Amino acid sequence: MTEYQDLSEHELQSVIVNAEKALKNMQANKRKDVMAQIKELAASINVIVEIHEPEKKSVRKGTKVAIKYRHPDDFNKTWTGRGVAPKWMQELLNAGHQRAEFEV
């Protein structure tokens, strides 16, 4: 353990990254071996095994939605037009205004 104390921060980070890659590769290889053993055992008793891999979840990065409505007096109060209308918009609509009056 003392050998890690002599490494710089950059060198330690490099060791961590390489270790994580090696671990992932070992786990992937072990998984393949286990699946092959399962199929081999199943074939030995005349059973067909289908292994379904979990689908990787797509990573959707949220994009900012443009402001569609702005409060006439307080420019910090805005709304994109999505979801439930904010209280300030509801109050203005209840007062007889139209949404189109507050479009940006």
C-alpha positions, 0 to 999 in steps of 0.5 A: 500500500505504501507504493501508492503514497509515492504516486502523484495525483495524476498517476493515482487517477491513471491507476484508478482508470486502468483498474476500472477498465480491467475490472469491467473487462474481467466481469464481461469475460466472466459473464460470457463464460457463465452464459456459455456454461448455462447453454452447455448444461441446458444442451446436455439435457436437450433444453434450449435456453434463450438469454435476453440481454437487458437493453441499455437505457438511452441517456437523454440529455434534457434541453432547455425549452424556450420561454413562451410567456412572460409576466407583464410586470415582473420579467423574472416570472416566465413560463414555457407553456408546458405543464400546469400554468403557474399561479401568476398566469392563472391569476391573469387569465382569471382576471380576463386576460388572454394568453396571447397577451403575454407571449414573448 
